[in-house]
C-alpha cells in the first residue's frame, strides 16, 4: 500500500481519492491479513474492493494491486 500511495501521489492523486481497488493474491490464506491491512489503511469510508486468487502461481508474486482514483 505504501507503493500504491506513492504512485497515486506522483500522479497528482491520493489514497483519499481512491474509488476502487482490485487485489489479487497468490495464496488465499493471505486474505485475512490483507483485510487487516485494508482496515488499517482505510479505517472509515473505504473505497470499493475486489479480491481474487491467482489461478496459477507466478514465481515471486504474492500480491498485485490495481487502483482507480480521482485526479
C-alpha positions in Angstrom: 0.0 0.0 0.0 3.0 2.3 0.6 3.9 1.8 -3.1 0.3 2.4 -4.3 0.2 5.6 -2.2 3.4 6.9 -3.7 2.2 6.1 -7.2 -1.1 7.9 -6.7 0.6 10.9 -5.2 3.1 11.1 -8.1 0.1 11.1 -10.4 -1.5 14.0 -8.5 -4.0 11.9 -6.6 -4.0 10.2 -3.2 -5.4 7.2 -1.3 -8.2 9.6 -0.1 -9.3 10.0 -3.7 -9.2 6.3 -4.4 -12.6 4.9 -5.5 -11.8 1.2 -6.2 -9.1 -1.4 -5.7 -8.6 -4.8 -7.2 -6.3 -7.0 -5.1 -5.1 -10.3 -6.5 -3.3 -12.7 -4.0 -1.2 -15.7 -4.8 -2.3 -17.5 -1.7 -5.9 -17.5 -0.4 -4.5 -17.9 3.1 -3.4 -14.2 2.8 -6.9 -12.8 2.5 -7.3 -12.3 6.3 -4.0 -10.4 6.6 -5.0 -8.3 3.5 -8.3 -7.4 5.1 -6.5 -6.4 8.4 -4.2 -4.1 6.3 -7.2 -2.7 4.4 -8.8 -1.7 7.7 -5.6 -0.1 8.9 -5.2 2.0 5.7 -8.9 2.8 5.4 -10.4 2.9 9.0 -13.5 4.7 7.7 -15.3 5.1 4.4 -13.0 2.7 2.5 -13.1 2.6 -1.3 -14.7 -0.4 -3.1 -12.6 -3.5 -3.0 -12.5 -6.6 -5.2 -10.3 -9.5 -4.4 -9.2 -12.6 -6.3 -6.8 -15.5 -6.1 -4.4 -16.1 -8.9 -5.4 -19.1 -10.9 -1.7 -20.1 -11.4 1.5 -19.4 -9.5 3.8 -16.8 -10.7 7.3 -17.1 -9.1 7.9 -14.3 -6.6 4.5 -12.7 -6.9 2.5 -12.6 -3.7 0.1 -9.7 -4.3 -0.9 -7.4 -7.2 -2.9 -4.3 -6.6 -4.7 -2.1 -9.2 -6.2 1.2 -8.0 -8.6 3.7 -9.6 -8.6 7.1 -8.1 -9.9 10.6 -8.9 -7.3 13.2 -10.1 
